[in-house]
Amino acid sequence: MPSPATAKPKTTKKHNARLNNPFPRAVPAAAFRNGDAAPPLSFGPFSKLAHAHDYPVGSRFRLSWNPSLGGAVSLAGVPSSSGGGDPRSRVMWETIPGVAFVSAASTTTEADECRGSFALRDGRARLVPGRQSVDRIRSLYRCDVEAGAAFEASDQTRFPVLLITGVVSAKKADPASSCCCGLRAGRRAKARAGKPILSARYWVFLEEKSDTQVSFSVKIADYQWSCGHADPSSPPPAATTAPRPHRINILSLRLRLAGRLHRSMSKKKKLSAGFPAQEEVSALLPPPERASADEEARPEEFNRVFLTYASERDERFYGFGEQFSCMEFKGRRVPVLVQEQGIGRGDQPITFAANLLSYRSGGNWSTTYAPSPFYLTSKMRSLYLEGYDYSIFDLTKPDRVQIQVYGNSVQGRILQGESPTELITSYTGSTGRPPVLPRWITSGAVVGMQGGTEAVRRVWRQLQDHDVPVSAFWLQDWVGQRKTAIGSQLWWNWEVDDDHYAGWKDLIRDLRRDGVRTMTYCNPCLVPVRAVHPRSIRASNFGEISL
């Protein structure tokens, strides 16, 4: 079975429907415990974790373990030797006492797509989060890594690296359904509904990356079934239960003896040592339920990871890339998915009409073509994720943040800073900073327009007649326009349309002679063009990438 980290959701294209639901669901709803995937936290009461302890993370940070109220961890900077109110000792990140900060689950996912707008739907939950246990917290030094510790170090690694290990578990979404081996759960199984069905070890690494950053990495190992039979296709075990002890009743004993006298010896059934025959047991057992799909007949790996930690009730959240509808996100579930930003974005009746004619093209408050899994808060806390897995930041509960990642691992960084400027400086120091804008971009207006060569030259002459300084023309439709159900869209083939922009090179040269630049536009979407494009094309990017 392919790893869920690389498995892609089943995608359905919604291009051909003439009428669509004008009120589509905005954000995919979690299929786990009504959106709460933070089960309880446990640890050994007689282990070293029964006492509070501080662990170094590099030389500038420390992790504190507090076993009271069910157990919690917090990350803070190491205060300077002078002590006092050193701001570096402020808590950067902390978990909720008694609540799992790492949990995992499994479900199916399907995606709908139409003209760059997407909708991800979570199907029925197969495995819901059950419990997280913390077995050990330790600091890794270079000698430990050289001895074979599960950490890949480099010459730039700042030791010590903190390691938290334990077990995450999950159970069937419906405890009354059949077990993984095919046996339907009876009264005893229902009484043991809290027992984990699927469990796996996890590792949480915390590493100092810079003077203001701590990286975190959550990895989940292969699962193990807690049921006695790991292979669901194997037959159920033979019943080997001994007869139940009972009191000797004289009257019943006499009746049984009298009945045996009248019973034909040829019809007696032989029993071996009080155990029922295998045929009798098989007849009494219900047949194993067949899965509705082939993949449901196999155990599912964890394909969701949840990271849950504390937030203050009055804490405000900012960021998440380019957002058009909100500045502050407390109380919302923020999906991080690159797609078209939408036409209307909730404003009516524009959104209604766009959704009716083209599936989800109206968008909503969260749709954006430049999201980012990064935030900073009014309490000067900041975190961002690394990697490309789809993620949702759940800020709906006042006391916590829960990040749901569509995969089986999570990587990211926790930032330290005393102002938004310091946090953004730390963030861009690792992700990269945009280059300084050239001087010509601010020397005049950037004119964004469409219409072809003649329209651009006409507007340019009008601007010259009124002495308007122009630094550039931004021509979005340089690839040509196509007619769709929602009006005009671009040909997503990303080559110049010589019919729409006849004399393209001459236009660029004439503008440049007067100090005016030409800017264009492209996105990662492609469309088939050979069968429907009104002109001859040099190459079909869609056809090439489909091979």
C-alpha positions in Angstrom: 0.0 0.0 0.0 1.5 3.4 -0.9 2.5 5.7 1.9 -0.2 8.2 2.8 2.4 10.9 2.8 2.7 10.5 -1.0 -0.8 9.2 -1.8 -2.8 11.7 -3.7 -6.5 12.3 -3.1 -9.0 11.2 -5.7 -9.7 14.2 -7.9 -12.9 14.9 -9.7 -13.1 17.6 -12.4 -16.3 19.8 -12.3 -15.9 21.6 -15.6 -18.9 20.4 -17.5 -21.8 21.0 -15.2 -24.1 23.8 -16.5 -25.6 24.6 -13.1 -23.8 24.2 -9.8 -24.5 24.6 -6.1 -24.3 28.4 -5.5 -23.6 27.8 -1.8 -20.7 25.3 -1.6 -19.1 24.4 1.7 -16.4 26.8 2.6 -13.8 24.8 4.6 -13.7 21.0 4.8 -15.0 19.8 8.1 -12.9 17.5 10.2 -14.2 14.0 10.4 -12.8 13.4 13.9 -14.8 13.9 17.1 -16.7 16.9 15.7 -13.4 18.7 14.9 -11.6 17.9 18.1 -8.7 15.6 17.6 -6.9 16.3 20.9 -7.2 13.1 23.0 -5.8 12.8 26.5 -2.1 12.7 27.3 -0.6 10.1 29.5 2.9 9.3 31.0 4.4 6.8 33.4 3.6 8.0 36.9 6.6 6.1 38.3 9.1 7.2 35.6 11.4 10.2 35.5 8.5 12.1 34.0 6.7 12.1 37.4 8.9 15.1 38.3 9.4 18.5 36.7 12.5 19.0 34.7 14.2 21.4 32.3 16.0 20.2 29.2 18.4 22.3 27.1 17.7 22.9 23.4 20.9 24.2 21.9 22.5 26.9 24.0 19.8 29.5 23.9 16.5 27.6 24.5 15.1 25.2 27.0 12.1 22.9 27.2 10.3 22.5 30.6 8.3 19.4 31.5 5.6 19.9 34.1 3.8 16.7 35.2 1.0 18.4 37.1 -2.5 18.5 35.7 -1.8 15.6 33.4 1.5 16.8 31.9 2.6 19.7 29.7 5.7 21.0 28.0 6.8 24.6 27.3 9.6 26.2 25.2 11.3 29.4 26.2 14.6 31.2 25.8 17.4 30.9 28.3 17.6 34.0 30.4 20.8 36.0 30.5 23.1 35.7 33.5 22.0 39.1 34.8 18.5 37.6 35.4 15.7 40.0 36.0 12.9 40.5 33.4 14.9 39.2 30.5 12.4 39.0 27.6 14.2 36.0 26.2 12.8 33.9 29.0 9.2 34.5 27.8 7.4 31.3 26.8 7.4 30.9 23.0 5.3 27.7 22.7 3.5 25.5 25.3 1.0 22.7 25.3 -2.3 22.3 27.3 -2.0 20.3 30.5 -3.4 16.8 30.1 -4.1 17.2 26.4 -2.2 15.3 23.7 0.0 17.7 21.7 0.6 15.0 19.0 -2.2 12.8 17.6 -2.8 10.9 14.4 -5.8 9.5 12.5 -6.8 8.1 9.1 -9.5 9.0 6.7 -10.1 9.2 3.0 -9.9 12.5 1.0 -11.4 13.5 -2.3 -10.9 16.7 -4.2 -13.1 18.6 -6.7 -11.4 21.0 -9.2 -12.8 23.5 -11.6 -10.7 26.2 -13.4 -8.2 26.5 -10.6 -10.7 26.3 -7.7 -10.5 23.3 -5.4 -12.6 21.6 -2.7 -11.2 18.9 -0.5 -13.7 16.6 1.2 -12.8 14.4 4.1 -14.7 11.1 3.9 -15.7 8.8 6.7 -13.1 8.6 9.5 -11.6 5.1 9.7 -9.3 5.7 12.6 -9.9 8.5 15.1 -7.3 9.8 17.6 -7.3 7.7 20.8 -4.4 8.7 23.1 -0.8 10.0 23.3 1.7 8.7 25.8 5.0 10.3 26.6 7.6 7.6 27.3 10.8 9.6 27.5 12.3 13.1 27.1 16.1 13.3 26.6 18.8 15.6 25.2 20.9 14.2 22.3 24.5 15.2 22.0 26.9 14.5 19.2 28.2 11.3 20.9 24.6 10.0 21.0 24.1 10.6 17.3 27.4 8.9 16.5 26.2 6.0 18.6 23.2 5.5 16.4 20.5 7.8 17.7 17.7 8.4 15.3 18.7 11.9 14.2 20.5 13.1 11.2 23.1 15.7 12.3 25.3 18.0 10.2 28.2 20.2 10.9 25.8 23.1 11.6 23.8 21.2 14.2 23.6 23.1 17.5 23.6 20.4 20.2 22.0 19.4 22.3 18.9 18.3 20.3 15.8 17.5 22.3 13.9 14.2 21.7 10.4 13.4 22.9 9.3 9.8 22.3 6.1 7.9 23.0 3.1 6.2 21.3 0.1 7.6 19.5 -2.9 5.4 19.1 -6.2 5.4 17.3 -9.3 3.3 17.3 -12.1 2.5 14.9 -14.4 5.4 14.2 -17.4 3.1 15.1 -16.5 0.9 18.1 -19.5 -1.3 17.4 -18.4 -2.2 13.9 -16.4 -5.3 13.0 -12.9 -5.6 14.3 -9.9 -5.5 12.1 -10.0 -9.2 11.9 -13.6 -9.3 10.7 -15.3 -10.3 13.9 -18.3 -8.1 14.8 -17.9 -6.5 18.2 -20.2 -7.9 20.9 -20.8 -6.8 24.4 -17.3 -7.6 25.5 -15.8 -5.7 22.6 -18.0 -2.7 23.3 -16.8 -2.8 26.9 -13.3 -2.6 25.6 -14.0 0.1 23.1 -11.4 2.4 24.7 -8.6 -0.1 23.9 -6.4 1.1 21.1 -6.7 -0.7 17.8 -3.8 0.9 16.0 -0.7 2.4 17.5 2.6 3.7 16.4 5.7 5.2 17.9 6.4 8.9 17.4 9.5 11.1 17.7 9.4 14.9 18.3 12.8 16.6 17.7 13.5 20.2 18.8 16.6 21.7 17.4 18.1 25.2 17.7 18.5 26.5 14.2 19.6 30.1 14.9 19.6 32.6 17.8 15.8 33.2 17.2 14.6 29.9 15.8 13.8 26.4 17.0 12.9 23.8 14.4 10.5 21.0 15.3 9.9 17.7 13.5 7.2 15.1 14.2 7.7 11.7 12.7 5.4 8.7 13.1 6.6 5.1 12.6 4.8 2.2 11.0 1.6 1.1 12.8 0.9 -2.0 14.8 -2.4 -3.6 15.4 -3.3 -4.3 19.0 -5.8 -6.9 17.8 -4.5 -10.5 18.0 -4.5 -11.0 14.2 -2.7 -8.4 12.1 -4.0 -9.7 8.8 -7.7 -8.9 8.4 -8.0 -11.5 5.6 -7.0 -14.4 7.9 -9.8 -16.6 9.3 -11.0 -16.0 12.8 -9.3 -18.1 15.5 -10.8 -21.3 16.8 -12.8 -21.0 20.0 -10.7 -22.4 22.9 -12.8 -21.2 25.8 -13.1 -23.7 28.7 -16.6 -24.5 30.0 -17.8 -22.1 32.6 -17.8 -23.5 36.2 -21.2 -24.0 37.7 -22.8 -25.3 40.9 -24.0 -29.0 40.9 -27.8 -29.0 41.0 -29.1 -32.4 42.0 -32.4 -32.0 40.3 -30.9 -31.0 37.0 -28.4 -33.8 37.2 -31.1 -36.3 37.6 -33.0 -34.9 34.6 -29.9 -35.0 32.4 -29.2 -38.6 33.5 -32.8 -39.6 32.7 -32.7 -38.0 29.3 -29.5 -39.9 28.4 -31.3 -43.2 29.1 -33.8 -42.5 26.3 -31.3 -41.1 23.9 -30.0 -43.3 21.1 -26.3 -44.0 21.4 -25.8 -43.7 17.7 -26.9 -40.0 17.7 -24.6 -38.9 20.5 -22.1 -36.1 19.6 -18.6 -36.6 20.8 -17.1 -33.8 22.6 -13.5 -33.6 23.4 -12.6 -32.4 26.9 -15.7 -30.2 27.1 -14.8 -28.1 24.1 -17.3 -27.5 21.3 -16.4 -28.8 17.9 -14.9 -26.4 15.4 -17.8 -26.8 13.0 -20.2 -25.7 15.7 -18.1 -22.6 16.5 -17.8 -21.6 12.9 -21.6 -21.9 12.4 -22.2 -19.6 15.4 -19.7 -16.9 14.3 -21.1 -14.2 12.0 -19.4 -14.0 8.6 -16.8 -11.3 8.2 -18.1 -8.2 6.7 -16.8 -7.4 3.2 -15.3 -4.0 2.7 -17.1 -1.6 0.3 -13.8 -1.0 -1.5 -10.6 -2.8 -1.8 -8.6 -0.3 0.2 -11.1 -0.6 3.1 -10.2 -4.3 3.4 -6.7 -3.4 4.4 -5.5 -1.6 7.6 -5.1 2.1 7.0 -1.9 3.9 7.9 -2.1 7.3 9.7 -2.5 10.0 7.0 -3.4 12.9 9.4 -1.2 14.4 12.0 -2.5 16.9 14.5 -0.3 19.3 16.5 -2.2 20.9 19.4 -0.9 23.6 21.7 -2.0 26.4 24.0 -3.2 29.9 23.1 -4.5 32.7 25.3 -8.1 33.8 24.9 -7.2 37.4 24.0 -4.4 36.4 21.6 -4.8 37.7 18.1 -3.5 35.9 15.0 -2.1 37.6 11.9 -0.4 36.4 8.8 -1.2 33.3 6.6 0.2 34.8 3.5 -1.8 37.0 1.1 -5.3 37.3 2.6 -8.1 39.5 1.2 -11.0 39.2 3.6 -9.5 39.1 7.1 -6.6 40.7 9.0 -7.1 38.8 12.2 -8.0 35.0 12.3 -8.9 34.1 15.9 -12.0 32.0 15.8 -11.5 30.7 12.2 -10.3 27.6 10.5 -7.7 28.7 8.0 -6.9 26.3 5.1 -3.5 26.7 3.4 -4.2 25.7 -0.2 -3.1 27.5 -3.4 -6.1 28.2 -5.7 -7.9 31.0 -7.4 -9.0 33.7 -5.0 -12.6 33.7 -6.4 -15.1 36.1 -8.0 -17.1 37.8 -5.3 -15.6 35.9 -2.3 -18.9 35.9 -0.4 -20.3 39.2 -1.6 -23.7 38.7 -3.1 -25.1 38.4 -5.7 -21.7 38.2 -7.5 -20.6 35.0 -5.6 -24.0 33.4 -6.2 -23.8 33.9 -9.9 -20.2 32.8 -10.2 -20.8 29.6 -8.2 -23.9 28.8 -10.2 -22.2 29.0 -13.6 -18.8 27.6 -12.6 -18.2 25.2 -9.7 -16.8 27.1 -6.6 -15.5 30.0 -8.8 -17.1 32.5 -6.5 -14.6 31.6 -3.7 -14.9 32.6 -0.1 -13.1 34.5 2.6 -10.3 31.9 2.8 -9.5 31.3 -0.9 -6.2 32.8 -2.0 -3.5 32.2 -4.6 -0.7 33.0 -2.2 -1.3 31.5 1.2 1.4 30.7 3.7 1.5 28.5 6.8 2.9 31.3 8.9 1.5 33.5 11.6 2.5 35.8 14.4 0.3 36.8 17.3 -0.3 39.8 19.6 1.6 37.9 22.3 4.7 38.0 20.0 4.5 34.3 19.3 5.2 33.0 15.8 5.3 29.6 14.0 5.5 28.4 10.5 5.4 25.0 8.7 7.8 23.6 6.2 7.0 21.3 3.3 4.2 21.1 0.8 1.5 19.1 2.6 -2.0 20.6 2.7 -2.7 22.0 6.2 -5.5 23.6 8.2 -4.9 25.9 11.2 -7.9 25.6 13.5 -8.2 28.7 15.7 -11.9 28.2 16.6 -11.3 27.3 20.3 -10.2 30.2 22.5 -7.6 28.2 24.5 -5.7 26.3 21.8 -4.3 26.1 18.3 -4.6 22.9 16.3 -2.8 22.3 13.1 -4.0 19.4 10.9 -1.5 18.2 8.3 -2.6 15.9 5.5 0.4 13.5 5.8 2.2 11.4 8.4 4.9 13.9 9.5 5.2 17.6 10.3 8.1 20.0 10.1 8.3 23.6 11.0 9.9 26.3 13.2 9.1 28.3 16.3 10.3 31.9 16.3 11.4 34.2 19.0 11.1 38.0 18.9 9.9 41.0 20.9 8.1 42.8 18.0 6.5 42.0 14.7 9.6 43.4 12.9 11.9 41.0 14.8 9.6 38.0 14.1 9.3 38.8 10.3 13.1 39.4 10.1 13.7 36.0 11.7 11.1 34.4 9.3 12.5 35.9 6.1 16.0 35.1 7.3 15.3 31.4 6.8 12.7 31.4 4.0 14.3 34.2 1.9 13.7 37.9 1.4 12.3 39.4 -1.8 14.9 41.5 -3.8 14.8 45.2 -3.4 12.4 46.8 -5.9 14.2 48.4 -8.8 14.0 52.2 -9.1 12.0 52.1 -12.3 9.0 50.5 -10.6 8.4 53.7 -8.6 9.1 56.1 -11.4 5.5 56.2 -12.6 2.3 54.3 -12.8 2.1 50.6 -13.6 -0.8 50.4 -16.0 -2.7 47.0 -15.8 -4.9 46.4 -18.8 -6.1 43.9 -21.4 -7.3 44.1 -25.0 -4.4 43.5 -27.4 -1.8 45.6 -29.2 -4.0 48.4 -30.5 -5.7 48.9 -27.1 -2.3 49.2 -25.4 -1.0 51.7 -28.0 -4.2 53.8 -27.8 -4.0 54.1 -24.0 -0.3 54.8 -24.2 -0.9 57.8 -26.5 -3.6 59.1 -24.2 -1.3 59.0 -21.2 1.4 60.7 -23.1 -1.0 63.5 -24.1 -1.8 64.1 -20.5 1.9 63.9 -19.4 1.2 60.9 -17.1 4.5 59.3 -16.0 4.3 55.5 -16.8 6.8 53.0 -15.5 5.3 49.8 -17.0 2.3 48.2 -18.7 1.1 45.0 -17.1 -0.5 42.9 -19.8 -2.3 39.9 -18.2 -3.9 38.6 -21.5 -0.6 38.3 -23.4 -1.5 34.6 -23.9 -4.8 35.4 -25.5 -8.4 35.0 -24.2 -10.9 32.1 -24.3 -14.6 32.1 -23.7 -15.9 30.0 -20.8 -19.1 29.7 -18.8 -18.1 32.6 -16.6 -16.9 34.9 -19.3 -13.4 35.5 -20.7 -10.4 33.7 -19.3 -6.8 33.3 -20.3 -5.4 30.6 -22.4 -3.3 28.8 -19.8 -0.7 27.6 -22.3 1.8 30.4 -21.5 3.0 31.5 -24.9 2.3 34.8 -26.6 -0.9 35.0 -28.7 0.4 36.5 -32.0 -3.2 37.3 -33.1 -4.3 39.0 -30.0 -0.9 40.8 -29.7 0.2 41.3 -33.2 3.6 42.8 -33.4 4.4 41.8 -29.8 8.2 42.3 -30.1 7.7 45.7 -31.8 5.4 46.8 -29.0 7.9 45.8 -26.3 10.7 47.6 -28.2 8.7 50.8 -28.7 7.7 51.0 -25.0 11.2 50.3 -23.9 12.6 53.1 -26.1 10.5 55.6 -24.0 11.6 54.0 -20.7 8.4 51.9 -20.2 8.7 48.3 -19.2 6.4 45.4 -20.2 5.1 43.0 -17.5 3.2 39.8 -18.0 1.5 37.2 -15.8 1.4 33.4 -15.5 0.2 30.8 -13.1 0.8 27.0 -12.6 -2.5 26.0 -14.3 -2.6 24.4 -17.8 -5.5 23.7 -20.2 -5.7 21.5 -23.4 -5.5 23.8 -26.4 -4.9 21.8 -29.6 -8.5 20.8 -30.3 -10.1 24.1 -29.4 -7.6 26.9 -29.8 -8.6 29.2 -32.8 -5.1 29.5 -34.0 -2.1 27.3 -34.5 0.1 26.9 -31.5 3.7 26.1 -31.1 3.4 23.7 -28.2 0.8 22.2 -25.9 2.1 22.4 -22.4 -0.9 20.5 -21.1 -0.3 17.7 -23.6 3.4 17.5 -22.8 2.9 17.3 -19.0 0.1 14.7 -19.4 2.4 12.2 -21.2 
